[in-house]
């Protein structure tokens, strides 16, 4: 499961994808170039778009996704909110988002 977090909104808007494959099938070019979106999986791996193809978890428009760090706290917060709201495809994360 991938949570795509829009850092520009307040509260944070989250779109939920079943997998990286689903994310890349729905992503638009401007979303790849936009550094204001965080993609994190339920295990806490934070992904970033990369155009050098060193780590190809998924590839679209010549870009691949690579893991850049982990954030277990953020993943747990997304997962708890997702479960509490009965697994919606989109939801808002409250202001205590870090």
C-alpha positions in Angstrom: 0.0 0.0 0.0 1.3 3.5 -1.0 0.1 6.7 0.6 0.7 9.8 -1.6 0.7 12.8 0.6 0.2 16.4 -0.8 2.3 18.7 1.3 0.7 21.8 -0.1 -2.7 21.2 1.5 -3.6 21.7 5.2 -4.8 19.3 6.4 -2.7 17.0 4.2 -4.6 15.2 1.4 -3.7 11.6 1.1 -4.5 9.4 -1.9 -4.1 5.6 -1.3 -2.8 3.2 -3.9 -2.7 -0.6 -3.6 0.9 -0.7 -5.0 3.6 1.2 -6.8 2.3 -0.3 -10.1 -1.1 1.3 -9.4 0.5 4.6 -8.6 2.6 4.7 -11.8 -0.5 3.8 -13.9 -2.3 6.8 -12.5 0.5 9.4 -12.1 0.7 12.5 -14.3 3.9 14.1 -15.5 3.6 17.1 -13.3 3.3 14.9 -10.2 6.7 13.4 -11.0 8.3 16.8 -11.1 6.4 18.0 -8.0 8.6 17.7 -4.9 5.6 18.6 -2.7 4.3 15.1 -2.8 5.5 12.4 -0.5 5.0 8.7 -1.5 5.4 6.4 1.5 4.5 2.7 1.8 2.8 1.1 4.9 6.3 -0.2 6.0 7.6 3.4 6.2 9.8 3.5 3.0 9.7 6.9 1.5 10.0 7.0 -2.3 11.3 9.7 -4.6 11.3 9.9 -8.4 14.7 9.4 -9.9 15.8 9.7 -13.6 19.1 7.9 -13.4 17.5 4.4 -13.3 19.8 3.1 -10.6 16.9 1.7 -8.5 14.0 0.7 -10.7 11.0 -0.1 -8.5 8.8 1.4 -11.1 9.5 3.3 -14.3 7.3 5.9 -16.1 8.3 8.8 -18.4 11.9 7.7 -18.0 11.8 8.1 -14.2 11.9 5.4 -11.6 11.1 5.4 -7.9 13.8 4.9 -5.3 13.7 4.6 -1.6 15.3 7.6 0.0 14.6 7.1 3.7 12.2 5.5 6.2 9.6 7.2 8.4 7.8 4.6 10.5 5.9 7.2 12.5 4.4 8.8 9.4 3.5 5.4 7.9 1.9 4.3 11.2 -0.1 7.6 11.4 -1.3 7.2 7.8 -2.2 3.5 8.3 -4.0 4.2 11.6 -6.1 7.0 10.0 -6.8 4.8 7.0 -8.0 2.0 9.1 -10.0 4.2 11.4 -11.8 5.8 8.4 -12.7 2.3 7.0 -10.1 2.2 4.2 -11.0 5.1 2.0 -9.2 5.8 -1.3 -8.6 9.4 -0.2 -8.5 11.0 3.2 -7.2 14.0 5.2 -4.4 13.8 7.7 -4.9 16.3 10.6 -2.7 19.2 11.5 -0.4 17.2 13.8 1.2 15.8 10.7 5.0 16.2 11.1 
